[in-house]
Amino acid sequence: MESGLYVVATPIGNLGDITQRALDVLAAADLVAAEDTRTTRGLLARFNIDNTVFAYHDHSDPRAARRIVDCVAGGGVVALVSDAGTPLISDPGYRLVRELQEAGLPVIPVPGACAAVAALCASGLPTDRFLFEGFLPGKAAGRQARLQALAERQETLVFYEAPHRVLDCVGDMRAAFGDAREALLAREVTKAFETLRRAPLAELEAFIAADPNQQRGEIVLVVAGQREKETTIDADTARLLRRLAEELPPKRAAAVVAEHTGLRKKQLYDFLLQDQG
């Protein structure tokens, strides 16, 4: 196997989601660098893999990173894994990746399960543009301030949340985004008691409050972005648009006015079509 640091995704619940390539790398690696050695040893044992596992996380001694770099520099293979899912997605490791790359050493992704992507795909919310926020601040004031800063974002928003904070978090989302904003609670994705519930935030908060089980396990919240607000075409803009349309094709007239007013070209064009119809 080619020398390098392999960033290996592991299952987020259902062991059937592990890939054959991930198993091959975990079996062949000279070292397995794990966020939690007990969790990773348990995973390896389930697949009859016996390998050297040691701890690497944000609070590791610098010697742990040096051990990884030295192994790869010497032609070895290191597999980097998190507790579950794809490493570096709201998990430690990016500093290690940078260190290897800056040393000219290969970093190789081994893709697989990711709770954020799994929840987004099953959310029924737009997926063409999304913003992954990870965990919000644990304290209420910080969480509320961050949510207010996101209130006008039009992308779908994806959050991780701790189970003991999920009810308060959804309540803060109601306050920042409004009762009617749609959101998905994705809990224990791929596990036996998986929950996928999409509803307006007010309804989702009531659902979580009524069932203590919804405040347990691994949780992803996916929230619809702010809908684009339609700006009104005032009388002066409409007059200018009509005058330009006498000299230019409607699309060109709409483009010129859009450039000078900041209004959307499609909105201006649709206005002209209705006006002329």
DRENDO-1510 file (C-alpha; in Angstrom, 1 decimal, always signed):
<recs>
REC; n; res; u; v; w
REC; 1; MET; +0.0; +0.0; +0.0 .
REC; 2; GLU; +1.2; +3.5; -0.9 .
REC; 3; SER; +2.8; +5.3; +2.1 .
REC; 4; GLY; +0.8; +8.2; +3.5 .
REC; 5; LEU; -1.7; +9.4; +6.1 .
REC; 6; TYR; -5.1; +7.8; +5.2 .
REC; 7; VAL; -8.1; +9.8; +6.6 .
REC; 8; VAL; -10.5; +6.9; +7.0 .
REC; 9; ALA; -14.3; +7.3; +7.5 .
REC; 10; THR; -15.9; +4.7; +9.8 .
REC; 11; PRO; -19.6; +3.9; +10.4 .
REC; 12; ILE; -21.8; +6.3; +12.4 .
REC; 13; GLY; -23.9; +3.5; +13.7 .
REC; 14; ASN; -24.6; +0.7; +11.2 .
REC; 15; LEU; -21.4; -1.4; +10.8 .
REC; 16; GLY; -22.6; -2.4; +7.4 .
REC; 17; ASP; -21.7; +1.1; +6.2 .
REC; 18; ILE; -18.0; +0.5; +6.4 .
REC; 19; THR; -16.3; +0.3; +3.0 .
REC; 20; GLN; -14.0; -2.5; +1.9 .
REC; 21; ARG; -11.3; +0.1; +1.2 .
REC; 22; ALA; -11.5; +1.3; +4.8 .
REC; 23; LEU; -11.1; -2.2; +6.1 .
REC; 24; ASP; -8.1; -2.8; +3.8 .
REC; 25; VAL; -6.4; +0.4; +5.0 .
REC; 26; LEU; -7.1; -0.4; +8.7 .
REC; 27; ALA; -5.7; -3.9; +8.3 .
REC; 28; ALA; -2.6; -2.8; +6.4 .
REC; 29; ALA; -1.7; +0.3; +8.3 .
REC; 30; ASP; +1.5; +0.4; +10.4 .
REC; 31; LEU; -0.4; +2.6; +12.9 .
REC; 32; VAL; -4.0; +3.5; +13.6 .
REC; 33; ALA; -4.3; +7.0; +15.1 .
REC; 34; ALA; -7.7; +7.1; +16.9 .
REC; 35; GLU; -9.7; +9.9; +18.7 .
REC; 36; ASP; -10.7; +7.2; +21.2 .
REC; 37; THR; -8.6; +4.1; +21.3 .
REC; 38; ARG; -11.3; +2.0; +23.1 .
REC; 39; THR; -13.9; +2.8; +20.5 .
REC; 40; THR; -11.5; +2.0; +17.6 .
REC; 41; ARG; -10.2; -1.2; +19.1 .
REC; 42; GLY; -13.8; -2.4; +19.4 .
REC; 43; LEU; -14.5; -1.5; +15.8 .
REC; 44; LEU; -11.3; -3.4; +14.6 .
REC; 45; ALA; -12.2; -6.4; +16.7 .
REC; 46; ARG; -15.6; -6.6; +15.1 .
REC; 47; PHE; -13.8; -7.1; +11.7 .
REC; 48; ASN; -11.1; -9.3; +13.1 .
REC; 49; ILE; -8.4; -6.7; +12.6 .
REC; 50; ASP; -5.5; -6.8; +15.0 .
REC; 51; ASN; -3.4; -3.6; +14.7 .
REC; 52; THR; -1.5; -1.0; +16.7 .
REC; 53; VAL; -3.9; +1.7; +17.9 .
REC; 54; PHE; -2.8; +4.9; +19.7 .
REC; 55; ALA; -4.5; +8.1; +20.7 .
REC; 56; TYR; -4.4; +11.2; +18.6 .
REC; 57; HIS; -6.8; +14.1; +19.3 .
REC; 58; ASP; -6.7; +17.9; +19.8 .
REC; 59; HIS; -5.2; +17.6; +23.3 .
REC; 60; SER; -2.5; +15.0; +22.4 .
REC; 61; ASP; +1.1; +15.6; +23.3 .
REC; 62; PRO; +3.1; +17.0; +20.2 .
REC; 63; ARG; +5.0; +13.7; +20.3 .
REC; 64; ALA; +1.8; +11.9; +19.0 .
REC; 65; ALA; +1.8; +14.0; +15.8 .
REC; 66; ARG; +5.6; +13.5; +15.5 .
REC; 67; ARG; +5.1; +9.8; +15.7 .
REC; 68; ILE; +2.7; +9.9; +12.8 .
REC; 69; VAL; +4.9; +12.2; +10.7 .
REC; 70; ASP; +7.9; +10.1; +11.3 .
REC; 71; CYS; +6.1; +6.9; +10.3 .
REC; 72; VAL; +4.9; +8.3; +7.0 .
REC; 73; ALA; +8.2; +10.0; +6.3 .
REC; 74; GLY; +9.8; +6.6; +6.8 .
REC; 75; GLY; +7.5; +5.0; +4.1 .
REC; 76; GLY; +4.8; +3.8; +6.5 .
REC; 77; VAL; +1.0; +3.9; +6.4 .
REC; 78; VAL; -1.0; +5.6; +9.2 .
REC; 79; ALA; -4.8; +5.5; +9.3 .
REC; 80; LEU; -6.5; +8.4; +11.0 .
REC; 81; VAL; -10.0; +7.7; +12.4 .
REC; 82; SER; -12.5; +9.5; +14.6 .
REC; 83; ASP; -15.0; +7.9; +17.0 .
REC; 84; ALA; -17.5; +7.6; +14.2 .
REC; 85; GLY; -18.0; +9.1; +10.7 .
REC; 86; THR; -15.5; +11.1; +8.7 .
REC; 87; PRO; -12.5; +12.5; +10.5 .
REC; 88; LEU; -11.9; +16.2; +10.6 .
REC; 89; ILE; -15.7; +16.9; +10.2 .
REC; 90; SER; -16.2; +18.6; +13.6 .
REC; 91; ASP; -13.4; +16.4; +14.8 .
REC; 92; PRO; -9.7; +16.9; +15.5 .
REC; 93; GLY; -7.0; +16.4; +12.8 .
REC; 94; TYR; -6.7; +19.3; +10.4 .
REC; 95; ARG; -3.4; +20.5; +12.0 .
REC; 96; LEU; -1.9; +17.1; +11.5 .
REC; 97; VAL; -3.0; +17.1; +7.8 .
REC; 98; ARG; -1.4; +20.5; +7.3 .
REC; 99; GLU; +1.8; +19.3; +9.0 .
REC; 100; LEU; +2.2; +16.4; +6.7 .
REC; 101; GLN; +1.3; +18.3; +3.6 .
REC; 102; GLU; +3.8; +21.1; +4.5 .
REC; 103; ALA; +6.4; +18.3; +4.9 .
REC; 104; GLY; +5.6; +17.1; +1.3 .
REC; 105; LEU; +4.0; +13.9; +2.6 .
REC; 106; PRO; +0.9; +12.4; +1.1 .
REC; 107; VAL; -2.6; +12.7; +2.7 .
REC; 108; ILE; -5.2; +10.3; +1.2 .
REC; 109; PRO; -8.9; +10.5; +1.9 .
REC; 110; VAL; -10.9; +7.2; +2.3 .
REC; 111; PRO; -14.5; +8.5; +2.1 .
REC; 112; GLY; -17.5; +7.0; +3.8 .
REC; 113; ALA; -20.2; +7.8; +6.4 .
REC; 114; CYS; -20.8; +11.3; +7.6 .
REC; 115; ALA; -23.8; +12.2; +9.8 .
REC; 116; ALA; -24.1; +15.7; +8.5 .
REC; 117; VAL; -24.3; +14.6; +4.9 .
REC; 118; ALA; -26.6; +11.7; +5.7 .
REC; 119; ALA; -29.0; +14.0; +7.5 .
REC; 120; LEU; -28.9; +16.6; +4.8 .
REC; 121; CYS; -29.7; +14.1; +2.1 .
REC; 122; ALA; -32.8; +12.9; +4.0 .
REC; 123; SER; -34.0; +16.3; +5.1 .
REC; 124; GLY; -36.2; +17.2; +2.2 .
REC; 125; LEU; -34.6; +20.7; +2.3 .
REC; 126; PRO; -32.5; +22.2; -0.6 .
REC; 127; THR; -29.1; +20.6; -0.9 .
REC; 128; ASP; -27.6; +22.7; -3.7 .
REC; 129; ARG; -26.1; +25.1; -1.2 .
REC; 130; PHE; -25.6; +24.4; +2.5 .
REC; 131; LEU; -23.5; +25.7; +5.4 .
REC; 132; PHE; -22.1; +23.3; +8.0 .
REC; 133; GLU; -21.9; +25.0; +11.4 .
REC; 134; GLY; -20.9; +22.0; +13.5 .
REC; 135; PHE; -21.6; +22.5; +17.2 .
REC; 136; LEU; -23.0; +25.8; +18.3 .
REC; 137; PRO; -21.6; +27.5; +21.5 .
REC; 138; GLY; -22.7; +25.6; +24.6 .
REC; 139; LYS; -23.7; +28.7; +26.6 .
REC; 140; ALA; -27.1; +30.2; +25.7 .
REC; 141; ALA; -25.8; +33.7; +25.1 .
REC; 142; GLY; -23.2; +32.6; +22.6 .
REC; 143; ARG; -25.6; +30.2; +20.9 .
REC; 144; GLN; -28.3; +32.8; +20.5 .
REC; 145; ALA; -25.8; +35.4; +19.1 .
REC; 146; ARG; -24.5; +32.9; +16.5 .
REC; 147; LEU; -28.1; +32.0; +15.4 .
REC; 148; GLN; -29.0; +35.6; +15.0 .
REC; 149; ALA; -25.9; +36.0; +12.8 .
REC; 150; LEU; -27.2; +33.2; +10.6 .
REC; 151; ALA; -30.8; +34.3; +10.4 .
REC; 152; GLU; -30.6; +35.8; +7.0 .
REC; 153; ARG; -28.4; +33.1; +5.4 .
REC; 154; GLN; -30.2; +31.5; +2.4 .
REC; 155; GLU; -28.2; +28.3; +2.4 .
REC; 156; THR; -29.6; +25.2; +4.3 .
REC; 157; LEU; -27.9; +25.2; +7.7 .
REC; 158; VAL; -26.5; +22.0; +9.3 .
REC; 159; PHE; -25.7; +21.7; +13.0 .
REC; 160; TYR; -24.5; +19.1; +15.4 .
REC; 161; GLU; -26.0; +19.3; +18.9 .
REC; 162; ALA; -25.5; +17.6; +22.2 .
REC; 163; PRO; -28.7; +15.7; +23.3 .
REC; 164; HIS; -28.9; +17.6; +26.7 .
REC; 165; ARG; -29.0; +20.9; +24.8 .
REC; 166; VAL; -31.2; +20.0; +21.8 .
REC; 167; LEU; -34.4; +21.3; +23.3 .
REC; 168; ASP; -32.9; +24.7; +24.3 .
REC; 169; CYS; -31.2; +24.9; +20.9 .
REC; 170; VAL; -34.4; +24.4; +18.9 .
REC; 171; GLY; -36.1; +27.0; +21.1 .
REC; 172; ASP; -33.3; +29.5; +20.3 .
REC; 173; MET; -33.7; +28.6; +16.7 .
REC; 174; ARG; -37.4; +29.5; +16.9 .
REC; 175; ALA; -36.5; +32.9; +18.4 .
REC; 176; ALA; -33.8; +33.6; +15.8 .
REC; 177; PHE; -35.5; +32.1; +12.7 .
REC; 178; GLY; -39.2; +32.2; +13.5 .
REC; 179; ASP; -41.8; +29.6; +14.3 .
REC; 180; ALA; -42.5; +28.7; +10.7 .
REC; 181; ARG; -38.9; +28.0; +9.5 .
REC; 182; GLU; -38.7; +24.3; +8.6 .
REC; 183; ALA; -36.1; +22.1; +10.2 .
REC; 184; LEU; -35.2; +18.4; +10.5 .
REC; 185; LEU; -34.3; +16.5; +13.6 .
REC; 186; ALA; -32.0; +13.6; +12.6 .
REC; 187; ARG; -31.2; +11.5; +15.7 .
REC; 188; GLU; -29.2; +8.3; +15.9 .
REC; 189; VAL; -28.8; +8.1; +12.1 .
REC; 190; THR; -28.3; +4.5; +10.8 .
REC; 191; LYS; -28.9; +3.1; +14.3 .
REC; 192; ALA; -31.8; +1.1; +15.7 .
REC; 193; PHE; -33.8; +4.0; +17.1 .
REC; 194; GLU; -33.2; +6.5; +14.2 .
REC; 195; THR; -35.5; +9.5; +14.1 .
REC; 196; LEU; -36.0; +11.7; +11.1 .
REC; 197; ARG; -38.6; +14.4; +11.7 .
REC; 198; ARG; -39.1; +17.5; +9.6 .
REC; 199; ALA; -41.5; +20.2; +10.7 .
REC; 200; PRO; -41.7; +23.9; +11.4 .
REC; 201; LEU; -39.5; +24.9; +14.3 .
REC; 202; ALA; -42.4; +25.5; +16.7 .
REC; 203; GLU; -43.8; +22.0; +16.0 .
REC; 204; LEU; -40.4; +20.4; +16.2 .
REC; 205; GLU; -39.7; +22.0; +19.6 .
REC; 206; ALA; -43.0; +20.6; +20.9 .
REC; 207; PHE; -42.2; +17.1; +19.5 .
REC; 208; ILE; -38.8; +17.0; +21.2 .
REC; 209; ALA; -40.3; +18.4; +24.5 .
REC; 210; ALA; -43.0; +15.7; +24.5 .
REC; 211; ASP; -40.7; +12.7; +24.0 .
REC; 212; PRO; -37.6; +12.5; +26.3 .
REC; 213; ASN; -36.2; +9.9; +23.9 .
REC; 214; GLN; -35.6; +12.6; +21.4 .
REC; 215; GLN; -33.1; +14.2; +23.8 .
REC; 216; ARG; -30.8; +11.2; +23.7 .
REC; 217; GLY; -28.1; +10.0; +21.3 .
REC; 218; GLU; -26.3; +11.6; +18.4 .
REC; 219; ILE; -28.2; +14.6; +16.9 .
REC; 220; VAL; -28.0; +16.6; +13.7 .
REC; 221; LEU; -30.3; +19.5; +13.0 .
REC; 222; VAL; -30.9; +20.7; +9.5 .
REC; 223; VAL; -32.6; +24.0; +9.1 .
REC; 224; ALA; -34.0; +25.7; +5.9 .
REC; 225; GLY; -32.3; +28.9; +4.9 .
REC; 226; GLN; -34.1; +32.2; +4.7 .
REC; 227; ARG; -36.2; +32.5; +1.7 .
REC; 228; GLU; -35.1; +35.2; -0.7 .
REC; 229; LYS; -37.1; +38.3; -0.1 .
REC; 230; GLU; -38.8; +39.8; -3.1 .
REC; 231; THR; -38.1; +43.5; -3.3 .
REC; 232; THR; -40.9; +45.7; -4.6 .
REC; 233; ILE; -40.4; +47.5; -7.9 .
REC; 234; ASP; -41.2; +51.1; -7.2 .
REC; 235; ALA; -42.9; +53.6; -9.6 .
REC; 236; ASP; -39.6; +55.3; -10.7 .
REC; 237; THR; -38.0; +51.9; -11.5 .
REC; 238; ALA; -41.0; +50.7; -13.3 .
REC; 239; ARG; -41.1; +53.9; -15.4 .
REC; 240; LEU; -37.4; +53.5; -16.3 .
REC; 241; LEU; -37.9; +49.8; -17.2 .
REC; 242; ARG; -40.8; +50.6; -19.5 .
REC; 243; ARG; -38.9; +53.3; -21.2 .
REC; 244; LEU; -35.8; +51.1; -21.8 .
REC; 245; ALA; -38.1; +48.3; -23.1 .
REC; 246; GLU; -39.2; +50.7; -25.9 .
REC; 247; GLU; -35.6; +50.7; -27.2 .
REC; 248; LEU; -34.2; +47.4; -26.1 .
REC; 249; PRO; -35.4; +43.7; -25.9 .
REC; 250; PRO; -37.1; +43.0; -22.6 .
REC; 251; LYS; -34.2; +40.8; -21.3 .
REC; 252; ARG; -31.6; +43.5; -22.1 .
REC; 253; ALA; -33.8; +46.2; -20.5 .
REC; 254; ALA; -34.2; +44.1; -17.4 .
REC; 255; ALA; -30.4; +43.4; -17.2 .
REC; 256; VAL; -29.6; +47.2; -17.5 .
REC; 257; VAL; -32.0; +48.1; -14.7 .
REC; 258; ALA; -30.9; +45.2; -12.5 .
REC; 259; GLU; -27.3; +46.4; -12.8 .
REC; 260; HIS; -28.2; +49.9; -11.6 .
REC; 261; THR; -30.7; +49.0; -8.9 .
REC; 262; GLY; -29.6; +45.7; -7.4 .
REC; 263; LEU; -33.0; +44.1; -8.2 .
REC; 264; ARG; -33.0; +40.7; -9.6 .
REC; 265; LYS; -33.0; +40.5; -13.4 .
REC; 266; LYS; -35.6; +37.7; -13.4 .
REC; 267; GLN; -38.0; +39.8; -11.3 .
REC; 268; LEU; -37.6; +42.8; -13.6 .
REC; 269; TYR; -38.1; +40.6; -16.7 .
REC; 270; ASP; -41.2; +39.0; -15.3 .
REC; 271; PHE; -42.6; +42.4; -14.4 .
REC; 272; LEU; -42.1; +43.5; -18.1 .
REC; 273; LEU; -43.8; +40.4; -19.4 .
REC; 274; GLN; -46.8; +40.9; -17.2 .
REC; 275; ASP; -46.9; +44.6; -18.0 .
REC; 276; GLN; -46.8; +44.0; -21.7 .
REC; 277; GLY; -49.2; +41.1; -21.6 .
</recs>
